[in-house]
Amino acid sequence: MPVKITDIPKEEFIYEGSAACPGCPATSALRMVLKALGKDTIMVVPACCTAVIEALQPKTSFRVPLMNVAFETAAVSASGIEAGLRSQGKENITVLAWAGDGGTYDIGLQSLSGAFERRANILYICYNNEMYSNTGIQRSGATPKYAWTTTTWSGKGETKKDLVEIIKAHDPAYLATASVGYPEDIYEKTLKAKGIKGPKYIEILAPCPPGWKFPMNKTLELGRLAVETGLWPLYEYQNGRHYFTGVSRQLLTGAREFKPVEEYIKLQGRFSHIISPQINQEALQDITKRRDEYWKRMRLRIKMEEELDREG
């Protein structure tokens, strides 16, 4: 049975009064993650928004041990801590690398790839706000095509990197996608990852009010719309098989129709140049076409996986 909000522990591991922006998706997501992992957790945080959200010494907003590391070293630092704990016989502690998309898609990719190739027993979570938010809203490898940033004034011209496919090539012990719009799903997938040994990766879509230019009370709505329009699928990947979850499962089977992508992008100021003063139909059609092609590929992939299972 899916996790209900009443199933989630009430104990908090993030104190009130952090340095997060109002409506911050990273804080909302991390609340669920730490509720699932519990007190026996050590966090590794590279340069990102969370390095500021923690608050300043000598005070902190988090109730678990945390180490701040260089931008490119989240995964390798986490794997080193895990190896040290293991050498002491302390294998009941989860080592969590918690990083943004800049430190995951781009600057930290080599570290992440190496740690996963070595089969490090860590949980790596990327909270993806699709830009370098903490350093001034610059484009990242995760920034979608057409999105405004301070370095793509007329909209990004390139498609975003498909990082989860790169992670799949490393044969992770567990991989999942999630969205801040579905906190129960974040909790459930993190709890599952906690009980699996080996390299685990979860990517959480984290709509950012100042960077995406939307009102701070719309964070969860944007997180849900990304899923409902099919632009951010929710699934798990384990042992070479995909398992779509929640709304995305309904979209995959046809039990639910996709919402128009326009409903999602019209709420974001970063796409205002293709929405007003009139809709750029070519851009809208391109986004929709890419979405539809993705789901067509995934349906074929799921069908192939099911056939392989039947063959034994």
Contacts in CASP RR format, 6 or more apart in sequence:
PFRMAT RR
TARGET T0000
AUTHOR 0000-0000-0000
METHOD contacts of the structure
MODEL  1
MPVKITDIPKEEFIYEGSAACPGCPATSALRMVLKALGKDTIMVVPACCT
AVIEALQPKTSFRVPLMNVAFETAAVSASGIEAGLRSQGKENITVLAWAG
DGGTYDIGLQSLSGAFERRANILYICYNNEMYSNTGIQRSGATPKYAWTT
TTWSGKGETKKDLVEIIKAHDPAYLATASVGYPEDIYEKTLKAKGIKGPK
YIEILAPCPPGWKFPMNKTLELGRLAVETGLWPLYEYQNGRHYFTGVSRQ
LLTGAREFKPVEEYIKLQGRFSHIISPQINQEALQDITKRRDEYWKRMRL
RIKMEEELDREG
2 184 0 8 1.000
2 188 0 8 1.000
2 246 0 8 1.000
3 184 0 8 1.000
3 185 0 8 1.000
3 187 0 8 1.000
3 188 0 8 1.000
3 191 0 8 1.000
4 184 0 8 1.000
5 183 0 8 1.000
5 184 0 8 1.000
7 184 0 8 1.000
8 32 0 8 1.000
8 35 0 8 1.000
8 183 0 8 1.000
8 184 0 8 1.000
8 187 0 8 1.000
9 35 0 8 1.000
11 35 0 8 1.000
11 38 0 8 1.000
12 31 0 8 1.000
12 35 0 8 1.000
12 63 0 8 1.000
13 31 0 8 1.000
13 34 0 8 1.000
13 35 0 8 1.000
13 38 0 8 1.000
13 39 0 8 1.000
13 62 0 8 1.000
13 63 0 8 1.000
13 64 0 8 1.000
14 27 0 8 1.000
14 30 0 8 1.000
14 31 0 8 1.000
14 34 0 8 1.000
14 61 0 8 1.000
14 62 0 8 1.000
14 63 0 8 1.000
15 60 0 8 1.000
15 61 0 8 1.000
15 62 0 8 1.000
15 63 0 8 1.000
17 55 0 8 1.000
17 61 0 8 1.000
18 27 0 8 1.000
18 53 0 8 1.000
18 54 0 8 1.000
18 55 0 8 1.000
18 61 0 8 1.000
19 52 0 8 1.000
19 53 0 8 1.000
19 54 0 8 1.000
19 55 0 8 1.000
19 56 0 8 1.000
19 61 0 8 1.000
20 26 0 8 1.000
20 27 0 8 1.000
20 49 0 8 1.000
20 53 0 8 1.000
21 208 0 8 1.000
21 209 0 8 1.000
21 210 0 8 1.000
21 216 0 8 1.000
22 209 0 8 1.000
22 216 0 8 1.000
23 209 0 8 1.000
23 216 0 8 1.000
23 217 0 8 1.000
23 219 0 8 1.000
24 49 0 8 1.000
24 53 0 8 1.000
24 208 0 8 1.000
24 209 0 8 1.000
24 219 0 8 1.000
25 127 0 8 1.000
25 129 0 8 1.000
25 180 0 8 1.000
25 204 0 8 1.000
25 205 0 8 1.000
25 206 0 8 1.000
25 207 0 8 1.000
25 208 0 8 1.000
25 219 0 8 1.000
25 223 0 8 1.000
26 49 0 8 1.000
26 50 0 8 1.000
26 53 0 8 1.000
26 100 0 8 1.000
26 127 0 8 1.000
26 129 0 8 1.000
26 206 0 8 1.000
27 53 0 8 1.000
28 180 0 8 1.000
28 183 0 8 1.000
28 219 0 8 1.000
28 220 0 8 1.000
29 127 0 8 1.000
29 178 0 8 1.000
29 180 0 8 1.000
29 183 0 8 1.000
29 186 0 8 1.000
29 204 0 8 1.000
29 206 0 8 1.000
30 50 0 8 1.000
30 98 0 8 1.000
30 127 0 8 1.000
31 183 0 8 1.000
32 183 0 8 1.000
32 184 0 8 1.000
32 186 0 8 1.000
32 187 0 8 1.000
32 190 0 8 1.000
33 96 0 8 1.000
33 98 0 8 1.000
33 125 0 8 1.000
33 186 0 8 1.000
33 187 0 8 1.000
33 190 0 8 1.000
34 41 0 8 1.000
34 62 0 8 1.000
34 63 0 8 1.000
34 64 0 8 1.000
35 187 0 8 1.000
36 186 0 8 1.000
36 187 0 8 1.000
36 188 0 8 1.000
36 190 0 8 1.000
36 191 0 8 1.000
36 194 0 8 1.000
37 64 0 8 1.000
37 94 0 8 1.000
37 96 0 8 1.000
37 123 0 8 1.000
37 190 0 8 1.000
37 194 0 8 1.000
38 64 0 8 1.000
38 94 0 8 1.000
39 63 0 8 1.000
39 64 0 8 1.000
40 92 0 8 1.000
40 93 0 8 1.000
40 94 0 8 1.000
41 64 0 8 1.000
41 65 0 8 1.000
41 93 0 8 1.000
41 94 0 8 1.000
41 95 0 8 1.000
41 96 0 8 1.000
42 64 0 8 1.000
42 65 0 8 1.000
42 66 0 8 1.000
42 67 0 8 1.000
42 81 0 8 1.000
42 85 0 8 1.000
42 93 0 8 1.000
42 94 0 8 1.000
42 95 0 8 1.000
42 96 0 8 1.000
43 62 0 8 1.000
43 64 0 8 1.000
43 65 0 8 1.000
43 66 0 8 1.000
43 67 0 8 1.000
43 96 0 8 1.000
43 97 0 8 1.000
43 98 0 8 1.000
44 66 0 8 1.000
44 67 0 8 1.000
44 69 0 8 1.000
44 74 0 8 1.000
44 77 0 8 1.000
44 78 0 8 1.000
44 81 0 8 1.000
44 95 0 8 1.000
44 96 0 8 1.000
44 97 0 8 1.000
44 98 0 8 1.000
45 51 0 8 1.000
45 54 0 8 1.000
45 66 0 8 1.000
45 67 0 8 1.000
45 68 0 8 1.000
45 69 0 8 1.000
45 74 0 8 1.000
45 98 0 8 1.000
45 99 0 8 1.000
46 68 0 8 1.000
46 69 0 8 1.000
46 70 0 8 1.000
46 71 0 8 1.000
46 72 0 8 1.000
46 73 0 8 1.000
46 74 0 8 1.000
46 99 0 8 1.000
46 100 0 8 1.000
46 103 0 8 1.000
46 107 0 8 1.000
46 108 0 8 1.000
47 70 0 8 1.000
47 71 0 8 1.000
47 103 0 8 1.000
47 134 0 8 1.000
47 135 0 8 1.000
48 99 0 8 1.000
48 100 0 8 1.000
48 102 0 8 1.000
48 103 0 8 1.000
48 134 0 8 1.000
49 100 0 8 1.000
49 129 0 8 1.000
49 133 0 8 1.000
49 134 0 8 1.000
50 98 0 8 1.000
50 100 0 8 1.000
50 127 0 8 1.000
51 68 0 8 1.000
51 134 0 8 1.000
52 134 0 8 1.000
53 61 0 8 1.000
54 60 0 8 1.000
54 61 0 8 1.000
54 62 0 8 1.000
54 66 0 8 1.000
54 68 0 8 1.000
55 61 0 8 1.000
60 66 0 8 1.000
67 77 0 8 1.000
67 81 0 8 1.000
69 77 0 8 1.000
71 103 0 8 1.000
71 107 0 8 1.000
71 108 0 8 1.000
72 103 0 8 1.000
72 107 0 8 1.000
72 108 0 8 1.000
72 110 0 8 1.000
72 111 0 8 1.000
73 108 0 8 1.000
73 111 0 8 1.000
74 97 0 8 1.000
74 98 0 8 1.000
74 99 0 8 1.000
74 103 0 8 1.000
74 104 0 8 1.000
74 108 0 8 1.000
74 111 0 8 1.000
74 112 0 8 1.000
74 124 0 8 1.000
75 97 0 8 1.000
75 108 0 8 1.000
75 111 0 8 1.000
75 112 0 8 1.000
75 114 0 8 1.000
75 115 0 8 1.000
75 116 0 8 1.000
75 120 0 8 1.000
75 122 0 8 1.000
75 124 0 8 1.000
76 111 0 8 1.000
76 114 0 8 1.000
76 115 0 8 1.000
77 97 0 8 1.000
78 95 0 8 1.000
78 96 0 8 1.000
78 97 0 8 1.000
78 115 0 8 1.000
78 120 0 8 1.000
78 122 0 8 1.000
78 124 0 8 1.000
79 95 0 8 1.000
79 115 0 8 1.000
79 118 0 8 1.000
79 120 0 8 1.000
79 122 0 8 1.000
80 120 0 8 1.000
81 95 0 8 1.000
82 95 0 8 1.000
82 120 0 8 1.000
82 121 0 8 1.000
82 122 0 8 1.000
83 120 0 8 1.000
85 91 0 8 1.000
85 93 0 8 1.000
85 95 0 8 1.000
86 121 0 8 1.000
94 123 0 8 1.000
94 194 0 8 1.000
95 121 0 8 1.000
95 122 0 8 1.000
95 123 0 8 1.000
96 122 0 8 1.000
96 123 0 8 1.000
96 124 0 8 1.000
96 125 0 8 1.000
97 122 0 8 1.000
97 123 0 8 1.000
97 124 0 8 1.000
97 125 0 8 1.000
98 125 0 8 1.000
98 127 0 8 1.000
99 108 0 8 1.000
99 124 0 8 1.000
99 125 0 8 1.000
99 126 0 8 1.000
99 127 0 8 1.000
100 126 0 8 1.000
100 127 0 8 1.000
100 128 0 8 1.000
100 129 0 8 1.000
101 126 0 8 1.000
101 127 0 8 1.000
101 128 0 8 1.000
101 129 0 8 1.000
101 130 0 8 1.000
101 131 0 8 1.000
101 140 0 8 1.000
101 141 0 8 1.000
101 142 0 8 1.000
102 108 0 8 1.000
102 132 0 8 1.000
102 140 0 8 1.000
102 141 0 8 1.000
102 142 0 8 1.000
103 109 0 8 1.000
103 126 0 8 1.000
104 112 0 8 1.000
104 124 0 8 1.000
104 126 0 8 1.000
104 128 0 8 1.000
104 142 0 8 1.000
104 163 0 8 1.000
105 126 0 8 1.000
105 128 0 8 1.000
105 140 0 8 1.000
105 141 0 8 1.000
105 142 0 8 1.000
105 161 0 8 1.000
105 163 0 8 1.000
106 140 0 8 1.000
106 141 0 8 1.000
109 163 0 8 1.000
109 166 0 8 1.000
112 124 0 8 1.000
112 167 0 8 1.000
113 166 0 8 1.000
113 170 0 8 1.000
115 122 0 8 1.000
115 124 0 8 1.000
115 199 0 8 1.000
116 124 0 8 1.000
116 167 0 8 1.000
116 170 0 8 1.000
116 172 0 8 1.000
116 199 0 8 1.000
116 201 0 8 1.000
117 170 0 8 1.000
119 173 0 8 1.000
119 198 0 8 1.000
119 199 0 8 1.000
120 198 0 8 1.000
120 199 0 8 1.000
121 197 0 8 1.000
121 198 0 8 1.000
121 199 0 8 1.000
122 198 0 8 1.000
122 199 0 8 1.000
122 200 0 8 1.000
123 190 0 8 1.000
123 193 0 8 1.000
123 194 0 8 1.000
123 200 0 8 1.000
123 201 0 8 1.000
123 202 0 8 1.000
124 199 0 8 1.000
124 200 0 8 1.000
124 201 0 8 1.000
124 202 0 8 1.000
125 190 0 8 1.000
125 201 0 8 1.000
125 202 0 8 1.000
125 203 0 8 1.000
125 204 0 8 1.000
126 163 0 8 1.000
126 201 0 8 1.000
126 202 0 8 1.000
126 203 0 8 1.000
126 204 0 8 1.000
127 204 0 8 1.000
127 206 0 8 1.000
128 142 0 8 1.000
128 203 0 8 1.000
128 204 0 8 1.000
128 205 0 8 1.000
128 206 0 8 1.000
129 206 0 8 1.000
129 207 0 8 1.000
129 208 0 8 1.000
129 211 0 8 1.000
129 212 0 8 1.000
130 140 0 8 1.000
130 142 0 8 1.000
130 143 0 8 1.000
130 144 0 8 1.000
130 147 0 8 1.000
130 160 0 8 1.000
130 208 0 8 1.000
130 212 0 8 1.000
131 137 0 8 1.000
131 138 0 8 1.000
131 139 0 8 1.000
131 140 0 8 1.000
131 142 0 8 1.000
131 143 0 8 1.000
131 147 0 8 1.000
131 149 0 8 1.000
131 208 0 8 1.000
131 211 0 8 1.000
132 138 0 8 1.000
132 139 0 8 1.000
132 140 0 8 1.000
133 208 0 8 1.000
133 210 0 8 1.000
133 211 0 8 1.000
136 150 0 8 1.000
137 149 0 8 1.000
137 150 0 8 1.000
137 210 0 8 1.000
137 211 0 8 1.000
138 149 0 8 1.000
138 150 0 8 1.000
138 151 0 8 1.000
139 147 0 8 1.000
139 149 0 8 1.000
139 151 0 8 1.000
139 152 0 8 1.000
139 156 0 8 1.000
141 160 0 8 1.000
141 161 0 8 1.000
142 160 0 8 1.000
142 161 0 8 1.000
142 163 0 8 1.000
143 149 0 8 1.000
143 152 0 8 1.000
143 156 0 8 1.000
143 160 0 8 1.000
144 156 0 8 1.000
144 159 0 8 1.000
144 160 0 8 1.000
145 156 0 8 1.000
145 157 0 8 1.000
145 158 0 8 1.000
145 159 0 8 1.000
145 160 0 8 1.000
145 286 0 8 1.000
145 287 0 8 1.000
146 155 0 8 1.000
146 156 0 8 1.000
146 157 0 8 1.000
146 271 0 8 1.000
146 273 0 8 1.000
146 274 0 8 1.000
146 283 0 8 1.000
146 287 0 8 1.000
147 155 0 8 1.000
147 156 0 8 1.000
147 270 0 8 1.000
147 271 0 8 1.000
148 154 0 8 1.000
148 155 0 8 1.000
148 156 0 8 1.000
148 213 0 8 1.000
148 269 0 8 1.000
148 270 0 8 1.000
148 271 0 8 1.000
148 272 0 8 1.000
148 273 0 8 1.000
149 155 0 8 1.000
149 156 0 8 1.000
149 211 0 8 1.000
149 270 0 8 1.000
154 273 0 8 1.000
155 273 0 8 1.000
159 290 0 8 1.000
163 203 0 8 1.000
164 175 0 8 1.000
164 177 0 8 1.000
164 201 0 8 1.000
164 203 0 8 1.000
164 237 0 8 1.000
167 175 0 8 1.000
167 201 0 8 1.000
168 175 0 8 1.000
168 237 0 8 1.000
168 240 0 8 1.000
170 199 0 8 1.000
171 240 0 8 1.000
172 198 0 8 1.000
172 199 0 8 1.000
172 200 0 8 1.000
172 201 0 8 1.000
172 237 0 8 1.000
173 196 0 8 1.000
173 197 0 8 1.000
173 198 0 8 1.000
173 199 0 8 1.000
173 200 0 8 1.000
173 238 0 8 1.000
174 192 0 8 1.000
174 193 0 8 1.000
174 196 0 8 1.000
174 198 0 8 1.000
174 200 0 8 1.000
174 201 0 8 1.000
174 236 0 8 1.000
174 237 0 8 1.000
174 238 0 8 1.000
175 200 0 8 1.000
175 201 0 8 1.000
175 202 0 8 1.000
175 236 0 8 1.000
175 237 0 8 1.000
175 238 0 8 1.000
176 189 0 8 1.000
176 192 0 8 1.000
176 193 0 8 1.000
176 201 0 8 1.000
176 202 0 8 1.000
176 203 0 8 1.000
176 235 0 8 1.000
176 236 0 8 1.000
176 237 0 8 1.000
177 202 0 8 1.000
177 203 0 8 1.000
177 204 0 8 1.000
177 205 0 8 1.000
177 232 0 8 1.000
177 233 0 8 1.000
177 234 0 8 1.000
177 235 0 8 1.000
178 185 0 8 1.000
178 186 0 8 1.000
178 189 0 8 1.000
178 202 0 8 1.000
178 203 0 8 1.000
178 204 0 8 1.000
178 205 0 8 1.000
178 234 0 8 1.000
179 185 0 8 1.000
179 186 0 8 1.000
179 204 0 8 1.000
179 205 0 8 1.000
179 223 0 8 1.000
179 224 0 8 1.000
179 226 0 8 1.000
179 227 0 8 1.000
179 232 0 8 1.000
179 234 0 8 1.000
180 186 0 8 1.000
180 204 0 8 1.000
180 205 0 8 1.000
180 206 0 8 1.000
180 207 0 8 1.000
180 219 0 8 1.000
180 220 0 8 1.000
180 223 0 8 1.000
181 219 0 8 1.000
181 220 0 8 1.000
181 221 0 8 1.000
181 222 0 8 1.000
181 223 0 8 1.000
181 224 0 8 1.000
181 227 0 8 1.000
182 223 0 8 1.000
182 224 0 8 1.000
182 227 0 8 1.000
182 234 0 8 1.000
182 246 0 8 1.000
182 247 0 8 1.000
185 234 0 8 1.000
185 245 0 8 1.000
185 246 0 8 1.000
186 204 0 8 1.000
189 202 0 8 1.000
189 236 0 8 1.000
189 245 0 8 1.000
190 202 0 8 1.000
192 236 0 8 1.000
193 200 0 8 1.000
193 202 0 8 1.000
205 223 0 8 1.000
205 226 0 8 1.000
205 232 0 8 1.000
207 214 0 8 1.000
207 218 0 8 1.000
207 219 0 8 1.000
207 222 0 8 1.000
207 223 0 8 1.000
207 226 0 8 1.000
209 215 0 8 1.000
209 216 0 8 1.000
209 218 0 8 1.000
209 219 0 8 1.000
211 270 0 8 1.000
212 222 0 8 1.000
212 268 0 8 1.000
212 269 0 8 1.000
212 270 0 8 1.000
213 268 0 8 1.000
213 269 0 8 1.000
213 270 0 8 1.000
213 272 0 8 1.000
214 222 0 8 1.000
214 267 0 8 1.000
214 268 0 8 1.000
214 269 0 8 1.000
218 267 0 8 1.000
221 267 0 8 1.000
222 264 0 8 1.000
222 267 0 8 1.000
222 268 0 8 1.000
223 232 0 8 1.000
224 247 0 8 1.000
225 259 0 8 1.000
225 263 0 8 1.000
225 264 0 8 1.000
225 267 0 8 1.000
226 232 0 8 1.000
226 264 0 8 1.000
227 233 0 8 1.000
227 234 0 8 1.000
227 247 0 8 1.000
227 248 0 8 1.000
228 247 0 8 1.000
228 258 0 8 1.000
228 259 0 8 1.000
228 264 0 8 1.000
229 258 0 8 1.000
229 259 0 8 1.000
229 260 0 8 1.000
229 261 0 8 1.000
229 263 0 8 1.000
229 264 0 8 1.000
229 291 0 8 1.000
230 248 0 8 1.000
230 251 0 8 1.000
230 258 0 8 1.000
230 259 0 8 1.000
230 261 0 8 1.000
230 291 0 8 1.000
230 295 0 8 1.000
231 261 0 8 1.000
231 264 0 8 1.000
231 287 0 8 1.000
231 291 0 8 1.000
233 244 0 8 1.000
233 248 0 8 1.000
233 251 0 8 1.000
233 294 0 8 1.000
233 295 0 8 1.000
233 298 0 8 1.000
234 244 0 8 1.000
234 245 0 8 1.000
234 246 0 8 1.000
234 247 0 8 1.000
234 248 0 8 1.000
234 249 0 8 1.000
235 242 0 8 1.000
235 243 0 8 1.000
235 244 0 8 1.000
235 245 0 8 1.000
235 248 0 8 1.000
236 242 0 8 1.000
236 243 0 8 1.000
236 245 0 8 1.000
237 243 0 8 1.000
240 305 0 8 1.000
241 305 0 8 1.000
241 309 0 8 1.000
242 298 0 8 1.000
242 301 0 8 1.000
242 302 0 8 1.000
242 305 0 8 1.000
244 251 0 8 1.000
244 252 0 8 1.000
244 298 0 8 1.000
244 302 0 8 1.000
247 256 0 8 1.000
249 255 0 8 1.000
250 256 0 8 1.000
251 257 0 8 1.000
251 258 0 8 1.000
251 295 0 8 1.000
252 295 0 8 1.000
252 298 0 8 1.000
252 299 0 8 1.000
252 302 0 8 1.000
258 291 0 8 1.000
260 288 0 8 1.000
261 284 0 8 1.000
261 287 0 8 1.000
261 288 0 8 1.000
261 291 0 8 1.000
262 275 0 8 1.000
262 279 0 8 1.000
262 284 0 8 1.000
265 271 0 8 1.000
265 274 0 8 1.000
265 275 0 8 1.000
265 284 0 8 1.000
265 287 0 8 1.000
266 275 0 8 1.000
273 280 0 8 1.000
274 280 0 8 1.000
274 283 0 8 1.000
274 284 0 8 1.000
END
